[in-house]
Amino acid sequence: MKKNIFKEKKILITGHTGFKGSWLTLWLLLKGAKIIGLSKNINTRPSHFQLLNIKKKIKHYQVDLKNLSKIKKIINNSRPDYIFHLAAQALVKNSYDNPIETWSSNSIGTIHLLEALRKVKKKTFVILITSDKSYKNLELDRGYKEDDLIGGKDPYSASKASAELAIQSYINSFFSHKNNKVFISVARAGNVIGGGDWSENRLVPDCFKKWSKNRFVDIRNPNSTRPWQHVLEALNGYLILAKKMTIRPRNFHGEVFNFGPKNFDNNSVLKVLKKIKSFYPAAKWNIRKNKKFHESNLLKLNSKKAKKKLNWECKLSFSDNIRYVTEWYKSFYDRKQKINICKLSSEQIRQYEKIK
């Protein structure tokens, strides 16, 4: 993205204190944007957002998306140019433990944001981020396309699929008239990894937490594959989509885009671990197969549409992806030196932007 369209723009990010949200907030701050952040809480310790120490640089609101009146008030008062909706209960295991919260956050929260946008008269570009797990998983090897069937067995997947139905319903019912000023696109990303993720029951953060204490990691599904991609790859897709929407709003209104590794480059959990070990010899694990809840074994995204219409594709090789992640955590857990997390993360963003 050569031209910086985000400088001085007001950008509202829901879920800005989360893993992906904090990286997006930092990236847009580096581009000179004025950030309005909405999050219910800071749900991990440590927290990438807190370690970045950027709270004073943005308008930070602690608010639940289920509070429709507050959401309406914030949007009406802030009048954002762009909205990136990332707020969600994003973990499959947690969706079994807290199904009602998962449905409320992922489905009702999205509906409330859409409802708050109904009366907006200012041109606003909205990117709603859902999930690769929105697809009804048929263990297809060809890679899911944007018009494939959506659905889900677990509460997380089903709540995301339901959010997608709500989004299309709102677009067709309330944002399709000729004088419409709100333009909406949907983004589905693959299994995103990167420094600063401390969510529970996630392969990479769980591993580095234990390896930092010289402990073994128990691996339950070594042969499961995921479309692993670095967090900056997916966020770059969202930013490119927002830029394209700005130029040709009606061409992208209501459109859905997959953002996943090129050539359906899925890799097994075991291959990820072995690649990490090549950069971080202290990595060690045990294989213990013990599947207590349903989780998809095969997930592939077909991102040809993003390549064709957005000229987007992943820039990092699998090896470089893992290297970025490993270097971040190695720096964080290096007890011999005090790390400036904002400087570390900003440098990775700048390095990524230089890649052709």
C-alpha positions as CSV (number, residue, x, y, z in Angstrom):
1,M,0.0,0.0,0.0
2,K,2.0,2.9,-1.3
3,K,-0.4,5.7,-0.6
4,N,-1.3,6.3,3.1
5,I,-5.0,6.9,3.0
6,F,-5.3,6.4,6.8
7,K,-3.4,9.5,8.0
8,E,-5.6,11.7,10.1
9,K,-8.6,9.5,9.5
10,K,-10.8,8.5,12.4
11,I,-10.8,4.7,12.7
12,L,-12.9,2.8,15.2
13,I,-11.6,-0.7,16.1
14,T,-13.7,-3.1,18.2
15,G,-11.7,-5.6,20.1
16,H,-8.6,-3.3,20.0
17,T,-7.2,-4.7,23.2
18,G,-7.1,-8.2,21.8
19,F,-4.3,-9.9,19.9
20,K,-5.2,-8.9,16.4
21,G,-6.8,-5.7,17.5
22,S,-3.7,-4.5,19.3
23,W,-1.5,-5.1,16.3
24,L,-4.0,-3.3,14.0
25,T,-4.2,-0.4,16.4
26,L,-0.4,0.0,16.5
27,W,-0.1,-0.3,12.7
28,L,-2.7,2.4,12.1
29,L,-1.1,4.6,14.7
30,L,2.1,4.3,12.8
31,K,0.2,5.5,9.8
32,G,-1.0,8.6,11.6
33,A,-4.6,7.5,12.2
34,K,-6.8,8.7,15.0
35,I,-8.0,5.5,16.8
36,I,-11.2,5.0,18.7
37,G,-11.0,1.7,20.5
38,L,-13.9,-0.3,21.9
39,S,-13.3,-3.4,24.0
40,K,-15.1,-5.1,26.8
41,N,-11.9,-5.9,28.7
42,I,-8.3,-7.0,28.5
43,N,-8.7,-10.8,28.6
44,T,-5.1,-12.0,28.7
45,R,-2.2,-11.6,31.1
46,P,0.2,-10.6,29.8
47,S,-1.5,-8.4,27.3
48,H,0.1,-7.2,24.0
49,F,-2.1,-4.0,24.2
50,Q,-1.0,-3.2,27.7
51,L,2.7,-3.8,26.9
52,L,2.5,-1.6,23.9
53,N,1.7,1.3,26.3
54,I,-0.4,3.1,23.7
55,K,-3.6,3.7,25.6
56,K,-3.0,7.4,26.0
57,K,-2.5,7.7,22.2
58,I,-6.1,6.7,21.4
59,K,-9.6,7.2,22.6
60,H,-10.1,4.1,24.7
61,Y,-13.6,2.9,25.6
62,Q,-14.3,-0.1,27.9
63,V,-17.7,-1.1,26.6
64,D,-19.5,-4.3,25.8
65,L,-21.0,-4.5,22.3
66,K,-24.2,-5.9,23.9
67,N,-24.8,-2.4,25.2
68,L,-26.5,-1.0,22.1
69,S,-27.2,2.5,23.5
70,K,-23.5,3.1,24.3
71,I,-22.4,1.8,20.9
72,K,-24.8,4.1,19.2
73,K,-23.6,7.1,21.3
74,I,-19.9,6.4,20.6
75,I,-20.4,6.0,16.8
76,N,-22.6,9.1,16.6
77,N,-20.1,11.2,18.6
78,S,-16.9,9.9,17.0
79,R,-18.2,9.8,13.4
80,P,-15.5,7.4,12.2
81,D,-14.3,7.2,8.6
82,Y,-13.5,3.5,9.0
83,I,-14.6,0.7,11.3
84,F,-12.8,-2.6,11.8
85,H,-14.9,-5.0,13.8
86,L,-12.6,-7.6,15.5
87,A,-14.4,-8.0,18.9
88,A,-15.3,-11.6,19.5
89,Q,-15.1,-14.6,21.8
90,A,-12.5,-16.3,19.6
91,L,-11.6,-19.6,21.1
92,V,-13.3,-22.9,20.3
93,K,-12.8,-24.5,23.8
94,N,-14.1,-21.4,25.5
95,S,-17.3,-21.7,23.3
96,Y,-18.0,-25.0,25.0
97,D,-17.4,-23.6,28.4
98,N,-19.4,-20.4,27.8
99,P,-21.8,-21.0,24.9
100,I,-24.2,-18.2,25.8
101,E,-21.4,-15.6,26.1
102,T,-20.0,-16.8,22.8
103,W,-23.3,-16.5,21.0
104,S,-23.9,-13.1,22.6
105,S,-20.5,-11.7,21.7
106,N,-20.1,-13.1,18.2
107,S,-23.7,-12.9,16.9
108,I,-25.6,-10.3,19.0
109,G,-22.5,-8.1,19.3
110,T,-22.2,-7.9,15.5
111,I,-25.9,-7.2,15.1
112,H,-25.7,-4.4,17.6
113,L,-22.8,-2.8,15.7
114,L,-24.8,-3.1,12.5
115,E,-27.9,-1.6,14.2
116,A,-25.8,1.3,15.4
117,L,-24.8,2.0,11.8
118,R,-28.3,2.2,10.4
119,K,-28.7,5.9,11.1
120,V,-25.2,6.9,10.0
121,K,-25.3,9.6,7.3
122,K,-21.5,10.1,7.0
123,K,-19.6,7.9,4.5
124,T,-18.2,5.1,6.5
125,F,-16.3,2.0,5.4
126,V,-16.8,-1.0,7.6
127,I,-14.7,-4.3,7.6
128,L,-16.4,-7.0,9.6
129,I,-13.9,-9.8,10.5
130,T,-15.5,-13.2,11.0
131,S,-13.5,-16.5,10.7
132,D,-12.4,-19.3,8.5
133,K,-14.5,-21.5,10.8
134,S,-17.7,-19.8,9.5
135,Y,-17.6,-22.4,6.8
136,K,-19.5,-25.7,7.2
137,N,-16.5,-27.9,7.5
138,L,-16.7,-30.9,5.2
139,E,-13.0,-31.6,5.4
140,L,-12.6,-30.4,1.8
141,D,-9.1,-30.6,0.4
142,R,-9.8,-28.0,-2.4
143,G,-10.0,-25.0,-0.1
144,Y,-13.2,-23.1,0.9
145,K,-14.4,-20.4,-1.4
146,E,-16.3,-17.3,-0.3
147,D,-19.7,-18.7,-1.7
148,D,-19.4,-22.1,0.0
149,L,-21.9,-23.2,2.6
150,I,-21.5,-21.7,6.1
151,G,-22.3,-23.5,9.3
152,G,-20.7,-25.0,12.4
153,K,-20.9,-27.8,14.9
154,D,-19.2,-26.1,17.8
155,P,-20.7,-23.0,19.4
156,Y,-17.8,-20.8,18.2
157,S,-18.2,-21.8,14.5
158,A,-22.0,-21.7,14.6
159,S,-22.0,-18.2,16.2
160,K,-19.6,-16.9,13.5
161,A,-21.7,-18.5,10.8
162,S,-24.8,-16.9,12.3
163,A,-23.1,-13.5,12.4
164,E,-22.4,-13.9,8.7
165,L,-26.2,-14.5,8.0
166,A,-27.0,-11.4,10.1
167,I,-24.5,-9.3,8.2
168,Q,-25.9,-10.2,4.8
169,S,-29.4,-9.7,6.1
170,Y,-28.6,-6.2,7.3
171,I,-26.7,-5.3,4.1
172,N,-29.7,-6.3,1.9
173,S,-32.4,-4.9,4.3
174,F,-30.9,-1.6,5.5
175,F,-27.7,-0.7,3.5
176,S,-28.7,-1.4,-0.1
177,H,-30.5,1.9,-1.1
178,K,-28.9,4.3,-3.5
179,N,-28.3,7.0,-0.9
180,N,-26.6,4.5,1.5
181,K,-23.4,6.0,3.1
182,V,-22.3,2.9,5.0
183,F,-20.3,0.4,2.9
184,I,-19.6,-3.1,4.4
185,S,-17.3,-5.9,3.5
186,V,-16.5,-9.2,5.3
187,A,-13.1,-10.7,5.9
188,R,-12.5,-14.3,6.8
189,A,-8.9,-15.1,8.0
190,G,-7.1,-18.4,8.6
191,N,-5.3,-19.4,11.8
192,V,-3.4,-16.3,12.7
193,I,-0.2,-16.5,14.7
194,G,2.2,-13.8,15.9
195,G,4.0,-12.3,18.8
196,G,1.9,-11.0,21.7
197,D,-0.7,-13.7,21.6
198,W,-1.3,-15.2,25.1
199,S,-4.8,-16.7,24.5
200,E,-5.4,-20.0,26.2
201,N,-5.5,-23.3,24.3
202,R,-3.5,-21.8,21.4
203,L,-0.6,-23.7,20.1
204,V,2.1,-21.0,19.8
205,P,1.5,-19.0,23.1
206,D,1.0,-22.2,25.1
207,C,4.3,-23.6,23.8
208,F,6.4,-20.4,24.5
209,K,4.9,-20.1,28.0
210,K,6.2,-23.5,28.9
211,W,9.4,-23.3,27.0
212,S,10.3,-20.1,28.8
213,K,10.2,-22.2,32.0
214,N,12.1,-25.1,30.4
215,R,9.1,-27.4,30.3
216,F,7.7,-29.8,27.8
217,V,4.5,-29.1,25.9
218,D,1.8,-31.8,25.5
219,I,0.5,-31.9,22.0
220,R,-3.0,-33.4,21.5
221,N,-3.4,-33.2,17.7
222,P,0.0,-33.3,16.0
223,N,-1.4,-34.1,12.5
224,S,-4.1,-31.4,12.5
225,T,-3.5,-28.8,9.8
226,R,-4.3,-25.1,9.8
227,P,-3.8,-22.3,7.3
228,W,-1.1,-20.8,9.5
229,Q,-0.3,-17.2,8.7
230,H,1.3,-14.3,10.5
231,V,-1.0,-11.7,12.0
232,L,0.4,-9.0,9.8
233,E,-0.6,-10.9,6.7
234,A,-4.3,-10.9,7.6
235,L,-4.2,-7.3,8.8
236,N,-2.5,-6.2,5.6
237,G,-5.5,-7.8,3.8
238,Y,-8.0,-5.8,5.9
239,L,-6.1,-2.6,5.2
240,I,-5.9,-3.3,1.4
241,L,-9.6,-4.1,1.4
242,A,-10.4,-0.8,3.2
243,K,-8.3,1.1,0.6
244,K,-10.1,-0.6,-2.3
245,M,-13.5,0.2,-0.7
246,T,-12.5,3.9,-0.4
247,I,-11.7,4.0,-4.1
248,R,-14.7,2.0,-5.4
249,P,-17.2,1.7,-2.5
250,R,-20.1,0.0,-4.4
251,N,-17.8,-2.6,-6.1
252,F,-16.9,-4.0,-2.7
253,H,-20.1,-3.4,-0.7
254,G,-21.4,-6.7,0.6
255,E,-18.4,-8.7,-0.7
256,V,-16.7,-11.4,1.3
257,F,-13.0,-12.2,1.1
258,N,-10.8,-15.0,2.4
259,F,-7.3,-14.2,3.6
260,G,-5.2,-17.3,3.9
261,P,-1.8,-18.7,2.9
262,K,-1.2,-18.9,-0.9
263,N,-1.5,-22.3,-2.6
264,F,-3.6,-23.6,0.3
265,D,-0.3,-23.9,2.2
266,N,-1.5,-25.8,5.3
267,N,1.0,-27.3,7.6
268,S,0.6,-29.7,10.5
269,V,1.1,-28.8,14.1
270,L,4.1,-31.1,14.2
271,K,5.7,-29.3,11.2
272,V,5.1,-25.9,12.9
273,L,6.9,-27.2,16.1
274,K,9.8,-28.6,14.1
275,K,10.2,-25.3,12.3
276,I,10.1,-23.3,15.6
277,K,12.8,-25.6,17.0
278,S,15.1,-24.8,14.1
279,F,15.1,-21.2,15.3
280,Y,14.6,-22.0,19.0
281,P,16.5,-25.1,20.1
282,A,14.9,-25.1,23.6
283,A,11.6,-26.1,22.1
284,K,10.5,-29.6,23.3
285,W,7.2,-31.5,23.3
286,N,5.4,-34.8,24.0
287,I,2.6,-36.2,21.8
288,R,-0.5,-37.0,23.9
289,K,-3.6,-37.6,21.8
290,N,-6.6,-36.7,24.0
291,K,-9.4,-35.1,22.1
292,K,-12.1,-33.8,24.6
293,F,-14.0,-31.5,22.3
294,H,-14.7,-31.3,18.6
295,E,-12.2,-29.2,16.6
296,S,-11.8,-29.3,12.9
297,N,-8.9,-31.3,11.6
298,L,-8.7,-29.8,8.1
299,L,-9.3,-26.2,7.2
300,K,-8.2,-24.7,4.0
301,L,-9.0,-21.3,2.5
302,N,-9.1,-20.4,-1.2
303,S,-7.9,-16.8,-1.4
304,K,-7.9,-16.5,-5.2
305,K,-10.6,-13.8,-5.0
306,A,-8.4,-11.6,-2.8
307,K,-5.5,-12.1,-5.2
308,K,-7.7,-11.2,-8.2
309,K,-9.7,-8.3,-6.8
310,L,-7.3,-6.9,-4.2
311,N,-3.9,-8.0,-5.4
312,W,-3.4,-9.4,-2.0
313,E,-1.5,-12.6,-1.0
314,C,0.7,-13.6,1.8
315,K,4.2,-12.2,1.5
316,L,5.9,-14.3,4.1
317,S,7.1,-17.9,3.4
318,F,6.2,-20.5,6.0
319,S,9.7,-20.3,7.3
320,D,9.7,-16.5,7.6
321,N,6.3,-16.6,9.2
322,I,7.6,-18.9,12.0
323,R,10.8,-16.9,12.2
324,Y,8.9,-13.6,12.9
325,V,6.9,-15.3,15.6
326,T,9.8,-17.1,17.2
327,E,12.0,-13.9,17.2
328,W,9.2,-11.9,18.9
329,Y,8.8,-14.4,21.8
330,K,12.5,-15.0,22.2
331,S,12.9,-11.3,22.6
332,F,10.0,-11.1,25.1
333,Y,11.2,-13.9,27.3
334,D,14.9,-12.9,27.2
335,R,15.5,-12.2,30.8
336,K,18.9,-10.7,30.1
337,Q,17.5,-7.5,28.6
338,K,14.6,-5.2,29.1
339,I,12.5,-5.3,25.9
340,N,10.4,-2.3,24.6
341,I,7.4,-4.2,23.2
342,C,6.2,-1.2,21.2
343,K,9.6,-0.8,19.5
344,L,9.8,-4.6,18.9
345,S,6.3,-4.8,17.4
346,S,6.7,-1.6,15.4
347,E,10.0,-2.9,13.9
348,Q,8.3,-6.1,12.7
349,I,5.6,-4.0,11.1
350,R,8.2,-1.9,9.3
351,Q,10.1,-5.0,8.2
352,Y,7.0,-6.5,6.8
353,E,6.0,-3.3,4.9
354,K,9.4,-3.4,3.1
355,I,8.7,-6.8,1.7
356,K,7.7,-6.7,-2.0
